[in-house]
Amino acid sequence: MNEYYRTVRRVLIIILVLNIAVALAKVLYGWYSNSLSMLTDGFHSFFDGASNVVGIVGITLAARPADEEHQYGHWKIETFSSIIIAVLLFLVCLEIVQSAVGRFFNPSPPEITTISFLVMGITILINIGVSWYEYRKGREIDSKILVADSMHTRSDIYASIAVIIGFFAINAGYVFVDPIIALAIAALIAKTGIDIIRESSEVLLDKSTINIETIENIVKSVPGVCESHSIRTRGKKSQKYIDLHITVDSSFSIEEAHEIGDNVEVKLRKSIPGIKEVLIHIEPEE
């Protein structure tokens, strides 16, 4: 396992421990105080931990080297794991909506105390630190799964803030606000899941990662290249793949044409960070 995968797994394990601690605090006190919004937020945090487990398993599988059946390696498993995290978010939404609707028909006023505010305040601070750290590391090493998981945690922060606002409303006598806040949290979680799927699907569907004109300008600046065409790119920010055709003067020998191709690859790697592989097809200029 290389340093990239070791870093991702280490971050996920740290976040997992913190998420479990936060979830236990919310669920136990939410159950004790009969606060649906707090209990819901706690289950949301538990699914943060579940997504961490999915991430740890996914990153372990993605770290496996290429083999005869997977010549390009297993790195896309990391991106696929982020899709699973999004699915878990949608399952959380379904559970929250069911609980909130039930509370509308069977009102049960929660007991809001100073401890309620204290528990939520502390968990918000922990989640802010967790989300910032995980997102920064994810962008730093271009890890889709860390970025997706940090977005999951960020939604937990917004949900917790909504719960606190609901506490003030409940203390003012508006008990019906509790399930409304729970539904608002569900909508927020659903949006986070959609964002994760949209970003991850771009990698899985091999969306272009580099502007074609940028590549054309770099390639044409290499001496000996007449034209370039059939340019394709895929991958992710830190692992880009480029396929292209170049034409060279037909009077060049095979060795000379091959050297021009090597120069094109070197120039692309120097000009564009994160290139994993460049595949060049050389054609004679007619």
C-alpha positions in Angstrom: 0.0 0.0 0.0 1.5 3.3 -1.1 1.7 6.5 1.0 -1.5 7.9 -0.6 -3.7 5.0 0.5 -2.0 4.9 3.9 -2.8 8.6 4.4 -6.5 8.2 3.4 -7.0 5.2 5.6 -5.3 6.9 8.6 -7.5 9.9 8.3 -10.7 7.8 8.0 -9.8 5.8 11.1 -9.3 9.1 13.1 -12.6 10.5 11.8 -14.4 7.2 12.6 -13.5 7.3 16.3 -14.6 11.0 16.6 -17.9 10.3 14.7 -18.8 7.4 17.0 -18.2 9.6 20.1 -20.3 12.4 18.7 -23.1 10.0 17.6 -23.3 8.4 21.0 -23.6 11.7 22.8 -26.5 12.8 20.6 -28.4 9.5 20.5 -28.2 8.8 24.2 -29.2 12.3 25.3 -31.7 12.6 22.5 -33.4 9.4 23.7 -33.2 10.5 27.3 -34.8 13.9 26.6 -37.3 12.6 24.0 -35.9 15.0 21.3 -36.6 13.6 17.9 -34.5 16.2 16.1 -31.5 15.5 18.4 -32.0 11.7 18.1 -32.3 12.0 14.4 -29.1 14.1 14.3 -27.4 11.4 16.3 -28.4 8.7 13.8 -27.0 11.0 11.1 -23.7 11.0 12.9 -23.8 7.2 13.3 -24.1 7.0 9.5 -21.1 9.3 9.3 -19.2 6.5 11.1 -20.8 3.9 8.8 -19.5 5.8 5.8 -16.0 5.9 7.4 -16.1 2.1 7.6 -17.2 1.9 3.9 -14.3 4.3 3.1 -11.8 2.2 5.0 -12.8 -1.0 3.2 -13.0 0.8 -0.2 -9.6 2.4 0.2 -8.0 -0.9 1.2 -9.4 -2.6 -1.9 -8.4 0.4 -4.1 -4.8 0.1 -3.0 -4.4 -3.4 -4.6 -2.0 -3.4 -7.5 -2.9 -4.0 -11.1 -3.4 -7.6 -12.1 -4.2 -9.6 -15.3 -7.9 -8.9 -15.0 -7.5 -5.2 -13.9 -4.6 -3.8 -15.9 -5.4 -0.3 -14.9 -5.5 -1.1 -11.2 -8.3 -0.9 -8.7 -8.2 2.9 -8.0 -11.8 3.5 -9.1 -13.1 1.4 -6.1 -12.4 4.5 -4.0 -14.7 6.6 -6.1 -17.3 3.8 -6.1 -17.2 3.7 -2.3 -18.2 7.4 -2.2 -21.3 6.4 -4.2 -22.1 3.9 -1.4 -21.7 6.7 1.1 -24.3 8.7 -0.8 -26.7 5.7 -0.8 -26.3 5.4 3.0 -27.3 9.1 3.2 -30.5 8.5 1.3 -31.4 5.6 3.7 -30.9 8.0 6.6 -33.3 10.4 4.9 -36.0 7.8 4.6 -35.8 6.9 8.3 -35.9 10.5 9.3 -38.9 11.3 7.2 -40.8 8.3 8.6 -40.0 9.3 12.2 -40.9 13.0 11.6 -44.3 12.1 10.1 -45.0 9.8 13.0 -44.3 12.6 15.4 -46.7 14.9 13.6 -49.6 12.5 14.3 -48.4 11.6 17.8 -46.9 14.7 19.4 -44.5 14.1 22.3 -42.9 17.2 23.7 -39.2 16.8 24.3 -37.4 17.9 27.5 -34.9 20.7 26.6 -32.3 21.5 29.3 -29.0 23.3 29.5 -27.3 20.0 29.0 -29.1 19.6 25.6 -27.5 22.8 24.4 -24.2 21.8 25.8 -24.1 18.4 24.1 -25.1 19.9 20.7 -22.6 22.8 21.1 -19.6 20.5 21.8 -20.5 18.1 19.0 -20.8 21.0 16.6 -17.3 22.1 17.5 -15.9 18.6 17.0 -17.6 18.2 13.7 -16.3 21.6 12.4 -12.8 20.4 13.2 -13.4 17.0 11.6 -14.9 18.4 8.4 -12.2 21.0 8.0 -9.4 18.5 8.5 -10.9 15.8 6.3 -11.8 18.2 3.5 -8.3 19.8 3.5 -6.6 16.5 3.4 -8.9 15.3 0.7 -8.2 18.2 -1.6 -4.5 18.1 -0.7 -4.1 14.5 -1.9 -7.1 14.5 -4.3 -9.0 11.8 -2.5 -12.7 11.6 -3.7 -13.6 9.5 -0.7 -12.2 12.0 1.9 -13.9 14.9 0.1 -17.2 13.0 0.0 -17.0 12.0 3.6 -16.2 15.6 4.7 -19.3 16.8 2.9 -21.2 14.2 4.8 -19.8 15.6 8.1 -20.5 19.2 7.0 -24.2 18.3 6.5 -24.1 17.1 10.1 -22.9 20.5 11.3 -25.8 22.3 9.5 -28.2 19.7 11.0 -26.9 20.3 14.5 -27.3 24.0 14.1 -30.9 23.4 13.0 -31.5 21.3 16.1 -30.3 24.1 18.4 -32.6 26.6 16.7 -35.4 24.1 17.2 -34.5 23.9 20.9 -35.2 27.6 21.3 -38.5 27.3 19.5 -39.6 24.3 21.6 -38.7 26.2 24.8 -41.0 29.0 23.5 -43.9 26.5 23.3 -43.7 25.5 19.6 -43.4 21.8 20.0 -44.3 21.1 16.4 -41.0 22.6 15.4 -39.2 19.4 16.5 -40.4 17.2 13.5 -40.1 20.1 11.1 -36.4 20.5 12.0 -36.0 16.7 11.4 -37.5 17.0 7.9 -35.2 20.0 7.2 -32.3 17.8 8.2 -33.5 15.1 5.9 -33.6 17.5 2.9 -30.1 18.7 3.7 -28.8 15.1 3.9 -30.4 14.3 0.5 -28.8 17.3 -1.2 -25.4 16.2 0.2 -26.0 12.7 -1.3 -26.9 14.1 -4.7 -23.7 16.3 -4.7 -21.5 13.3 -3.9 -23.1 11.2 -6.6 -22.7 14.0 -9.2 -19.0 14.5 -8.4 -18.2 10.8 -8.2 -20.0 9.9 -11.4 -17.8 12.3 -13.4 -14.8 10.0 -12.6 -16.7 6.8 -13.1 -18.1 8.0 -16.5 -14.6 9.1 -17.6 -15.5 12.8 -17.8 -12.7 14.9 -19.6 -10.3 16.2 -17.0 -8.2 18.7 -19.2 -9.2 21.3 -21.7 -8.5 20.0 -25.2 -7.2 23.3 -26.5 -4.6 23.4 -23.6 -3.3 20.0 -24.7 -3.2 21.0 -28.4 -1.2 24.2 -27.6 1.3 22.2 -25.5 1.7 19.5 -28.1 2.1 21.9 -31.1 4.9 23.7 -29.2 7.1 20.6 -29.4 9.5 20.8 -32.4 8.7 18.2 -35.1 4.9 18.0 -34.4 2.8 19.0 -37.3 -0.7 18.5 -35.9 -2.5 16.7 -33.1 -6.0 15.2 -33.0 -8.2 12.6 -31.4 -7.3 13.9 -28.0 -9.1 12.2 -25.0 -8.6 12.6 -21.3 -10.1 10.9 -18.2 -9.3 10.1 -14.6 -9.2 12.5 -11.7 -7.2 15.5 -10.6 -4.2 13.6 -9.3 -4.4 10.7 -11.8 -5.0 11.9 -15.3 -4.9 9.8 -18.5 -4.3 11.3 -21.9 -4.7 9.6 -25.3 -3.8 11.5 -28.5 -2.6 11.3 -32.1 0.2 13.4 -33.5 1.4 13.8 -37.0 5.1 14.2 -38.0 7.0 14.7 -41.2 6.9 11.5 -43.2 10.7 11.8 -44.0 11.5 11.2 -40.3 12.8 7.8 -39.3 11.1 5.6 -36.8 13.7 6.6 -34.2 13.2 10.3 -34.9 9.4 10.1 -34.8 9.6 8.1 -31.5 11.9 10.7 -30.0 9.3 13.4 -30.9 6.7 11.4 -29.2 8.8 11.1 -26.1 9.3 14.9 -26.1 5.6 15.4 -26.3 5.0 13.2 -23.3 7.7 15.0 -21.3 6.3 18.4 -22.2 2.8 17.4 -21.2 4.0 16.0 -17.8 5.9 19.2 -17.1 3.0 21.4 -18.1 0.1 19.6 -16.5 0.3 18.2 -12.9 -1.1 14.8 -12.0 -0.6 12.9 -15.3 -0.6 9.2 -14.7 -0.2 8.0 -18.3 0.2 9.5 -21.8 -0.6 7.3 -24.8 0.6 8.7 -28.1 -0.2 7.4 -31.6 2.3 8.8 -34.2 1.2 9.3 -37.9 3.1 10.5 -40.9 2.1 13.9 -42.3 0.9 13.6 -45.9 
